[in-house]
């Protein structure tokens, strides 16, 4: 046996001469000794070995060791209190543990019970337990460990996480996951409470917006996020829903063709594991929105390469002075792999504004004349290009369709046919 191991019993004796310690808290101070032992078993074993050693020495005539027994029996309790009664007399009182006040065993049971109650009705397959740092128990055990220069101890937070986690895993048949848990069980030792944090569910896929005059964000009436929320929150029993797309399109713009990428964040979903086809159907609650989810995660992951995203748009334009085939060819020729600069106003505090100049690429334009005044164009450009400005010259767009053909141009209808990279 190594010299370090041989010092365990004398060190336990030193501790119990000064501090009353329950089995669990004593065992935790020597947590690095033994394999497959709980701290309760380890602490009880140390006290038992101490009782055996003291009994041996008394039997060998070393009556001076009775003084040690008088010091540690009130601090250790069973089985040293029985030894005290045999050789000294009736022990008046076993002191409460200096670390947990004799509450930790009961507290762990309460925390497990509370956690199980909070998990009722929550659909989960993975979890992790967290314990709030800085509790009084943690502070007191740290003081003792430092006072006696102990290097073999583990924190009460680690023990509580392990004990609560093992019970939850066994009783609920869910697995620990330290990277992407479905739920986080948060323990507060000082308040003896358990809080449950249901992790968000992120759904990724594509969407079509078939109707016009439907804003993307929340608001009164019909909006894209309101439509998607209605069915999803009901199915997943979520608290809230947030939506992310590469672009925020104007309300009158439809999104057709192959659609566009979308990420939906469902906040605190009490139902989580639902077939993606069913979730897609729930999100497509209204006929003018069609959503197709193809992946689900517990952490936020952008699955599109944002800097390289290109938008393909279809636009009907109106030229009051008339549009000719030559105008169409001039526009096509002028907007091939060309940089377009546009000026935006950014609002600052105190109702002030700042001009921001940004640039984007127009890669390709194809068009045709439909009537004497109406033309149809397909435009492939980078995400930063404002299509209306590109057409009309708004936002001081340079160049624009209007500047190329030297005529006033208006946008009649604008549709996005999809996104590409």
N, C-alpha and C positions, 0 to 999 in steps of 0.2 A: 504493500500500500504506500502511495506517495506521501511525502511530508505534508503536501497541501491537504490531502484527504484526511490524514491523521489529525489535522488541526480543526476539523469540523466540529467535533464534540466539545473541545475546550472553548471554541468560539461561541458555540450555542450556549454554553454555560455562562460565558461572559455576558452575552446578550440578556439572558434571563435573570441574571443578578440585578440588572438595571431596569429592564423594561418588561412589563407583562405583554405576552404575545400569544395570540391564538394559534392553533395548528396551521391554518392557512397562511397567516402572515409570517410565521417563523419559517415555514417551508419555502415561502417565496424568496426569503433572504438567502437561501441556499439552493436556488432553482437549478443551477448548473451541475448539481451532483445527482447522479442516478439517471436511469433511462426508463421511460414509461411510467413514471411516478407523478401523481398529482401533488400539488403543493400541500394539500391536506394530509395525504399519506406521508409525504416527506417530513412535514412538521411533527406529526404524531410519532414517526419513527425516531426522530431526534430526541424527543422527550422520553420515549421508551428506553432508548439507549442510555440516556442520562440517568434514568431511574435504575436501570440495571447496574451501571457503573457505580453509582452511589451505594446501592445495596451491597455490591461486592466489597467495596472499601469498608463499609460499616461492619460487615461480617468478618472482615480481616482485622478488625480492631482499630481502624482509623476513625476514631470517634469525632475527630476534628471536622470531618466532612459533613457532619450534621449541621454545622453553621452554614455551609453552602445550601443544604436542603432547606433550611429555614428561609434563606433569601429567595430561592427560585420557586419553591412550591406555590406560594401565592401568585406568582407571575406566570406559572406554567399550567396549573390545573392538572387534569388527569394525564398520566398516572402518578405524577410526582406528589399530588395531594394525598393519595393512598399511602405512599411511603411515609409522608409526613405524619399521618395519623398513626402509623405503626410505631414510629420511633420518637415522635415528639408529643403528639396529642391532637386534639381536634383543631382543624384549620378553620378559622373564623370566616374567611372570605377569600375567594379567588378573584383577583382584580381583572377589570376589563382590559382588553387588548389596547395597547398604547397607539396602535396604528389605525385600527378600524372600529375600536370601541365595542368589539364583539358582534358587529352588525354585518360583516361582509358575507358570511355564509347565507344569512337570511336575505341580504340585499341581492345577491346573485340570483337566488331563486325568484325574487320579486321581479327583477329585470327581465328574466326569461319569460315569466308569465305575462308581463306587460307587453313585451315584444311580440309574443304569439297573439295576443289580443289585437294589437295594431295590424298584424299581418292578415287578419281575417278579411276576406273579400278582395285581397290584392293578388293579382295574377303575376307570379314571379317564378323564375327558375334559378336565379343566381342572386347572391347577396354579399354584403360585407358589413362587418361591425366596426364602428368607430367609437372611441371613448374620449370625451372631452378632457383636455390636458389641464393641469393645475389644480386638481382636487385636493382637499385637505388630507385625504388618505395618502395620496401620492407625495405630498409635501412631507408628511411625518415619516414615511418609510425612507425617503431620500435622506432626511436628517440622520436617521439611525444608521443607514448603510454607510454614509460618509463618516460618521463618528467612529464606527468600528472598522473602517477601511475595507469594507466588503466588496469583492469583485464578482461574486457568484450570484448576485440577486437579479431578479427581473421586476419590472414595474407592475403595479396593480392594474394599470391600463391593459398591458399585454395579457395578463391572466384573465381579466374580465372579458376581453375580446375573445379569447380562446374558449372560455367556459360557456359564454352565451352563444358563441358561434357553433360549438359542437352540438348543443341542445337544439338550436334552431335547425341545423342541418339534419339531425336525426328525426325530429318530430315533424318537420315540414317537407322533408325529402327534397330540399333545394341545396344547391352547391355554392361554396364560396367562390367569388371571382373578384380579384383585386384590381382588374383593369376596366371591365365594363359591367359592373353589377346592375341588376334590375332595380335593386333597392339598397339603401344604406340605413342601417340601424344605428342611431346615434344615442349613446349612453351618457348621462350626466350623473356622476357619482354623488356630488354634493346635494343635488336636488332629488336624487334617487328616482330619476325619470328616464323614460325612453321616448325618443322622437323617431318618426319614420320618414325618410326622404325617398320618395319615389322618383327615380331618375327619368329624365325626358326620353321620349321615343322619337327618333329621327327617321322619317320615311323619305326615300329618294325615288324619283321617277320622272315622268314627263306629264305635261298637261296641254290641253287645247282650250282656248277661250273662243267659243263659237259666236257668242253674242256681242253686240257693240254696247257702248255706253255703260260699261261695267267696270268701275274702278278696281284697282288691284288690292288696295288696303282696306281696312275696316271703315265703316261709315254707316249711315242710315241706308236702308233699302238693300238692294242687291249689290254685292261686291264679290270679287273672286275669293277673298279669304273668308267672307261670311258663308258663301256657298259650300266651300270645302269644310269649314268648321262644323256646319250643321249636322252632317251625317257622321263625321269622324268622331267628334266629341261624344256623341250619343253612344256609338259603338264601343269606344275605348274608355268611356267614363272619365275623360280627361277634364282638367280644370280650365285649360286655355290652349290656344293654338297659335303658332307663329309660322310665317311662310317666307321662304327666301328663293328668289329667282335671279338670274344674271342681269335682268333688265326690269325696270319699272315702266311698262308701256302705258301710254295715254288710255283713258277709259274707252274711247271710241275705236281703238285698234283691236282687231281680232287676231288671234294666234291660231293659225291653221297648219296644214301640211303635216310635217313630222312633229309639230309641237315644240315645246321648250322644256329645258330641265327645271326641276322644282325640288326643293327640300322643305318638308313640313315637320315642324317641331311640335309634338304633343306634350304638354306640360302635365305632369303627375297622372299618367294613365293608369287607372286601377285594373284595366284589362289590357294586356300587352300582346299576347301571342294569338294573333288572328291571321288567317290566310291573307296574303297580299292582294289576291283577287277580290276578296270580300271588302278589304279596306279601300281598294280602288273604286269599287261600286259605291261604297258609302260616301266617298269624297265627290263622286260624280252625281250628287243629289239632284241637281237641276240639269235640264237637257242642254243648256248652253255652256256647260263646263264638263270636260272629259279628262279624268285623271287616271294615270296608270302607274302604280308603284311597282318597283322591281327590287327594292332592297330596304332593309330596316336595320338600324344600329342604335346603341345606347349612347354613343358619343357623336359629336358633330363632325361630319366628313364632307367636304366639298368634292363632288365627283366630276366637276367640270373644270377644264383648264381655262380659268377666267381671262387671263391676258390674251389668249389666242382665239377667243370666241368671236365668231362672225355671225351677223344677222342677215337673213335673206328676206327681203320685203317686196310686196307687190303694192303699187300705188297707182291710183287713177288721178290724173291731173286735168285741170281746166285752164285753158289759155283763151282769154276773151278776144285777143287779136287773131286767134286761129293758130293751129299747129300744123306744120307741114312735115313731109317725109324728111326734108333736109334738116329740120329742127331735131327730129328723132336721131338722125345719124350724127349730128353735131354733139348731141348729149352723150350718145354712146361712145364716140371717139374721145370726148373730153374727160370722161369719168372711167378711165381704165388705169388701175394702179396709181391713183393720185391721192395726195394728202389734202385734206380739207380742214380748214381752221374755222372755229366757231367761238363766239364770245358769250359767256354766261354771266349772270349776276348772282353773286353769293351774298346772302343776307348776313349782316353783322349786327352786333348789339346796338341799341339806340337808333333803330330804324335806318341804319346806314347800309350801303351796298358796296361790294367790291367786284370789279370786273375780272373774270377768270377766262383766259384764253386756253382752249384745249384743241388738240388736233386728233384726227382719226383718218383711217384709210378707206377709200372707196375702191374696191377691187374690180368690179365689173357692173355694167349697166346694159340691159337689153330692153328695147321698147318697140312700140308700134302705135300707129295712128288709128284710133277707133272711129272718130267723127271729125268734123272740121275743127272742133274746139277741144276734143278730149283725147288724151293719150294714156296708154297703159305701159308701165315700166316695172321691170324686175331689177332690184338693187341688192348687190352683195357688198357689205361694208363691215367695218369693225364696230364693236359694241359702243364705242364712244360717240359715234356720229348721230346727230339728231336729224332724223329723216325729214321732218317738216322744214327745218332750216335749210337742209340740202336742196330741197325743191324750191322753196319760195325766196330764200335769201334771208329769212329771219335769223336772229342771233348773229348777224353780220357774217353769215357763212360765206366763205370764199375758197373756191368758186361755188356757184349754185346753178341749178337748172336755169333759173331766171336770168342770171348774169351771162350765161353761155349763149342763150338765144335772144337776149335783150328784149324780153317780154315779161309781163306780169304773169306769174304762174300761181295757181291755187291748188290745194290738195282737196280732192273730193272724198276719196276713201283710201284708207291705209290698212293693209293687212301684213302681219308677219307670217311668213310661210315656214319658218323654222330657224334653228341655230346650227351652226357647224363650226369646226375648228380647222 
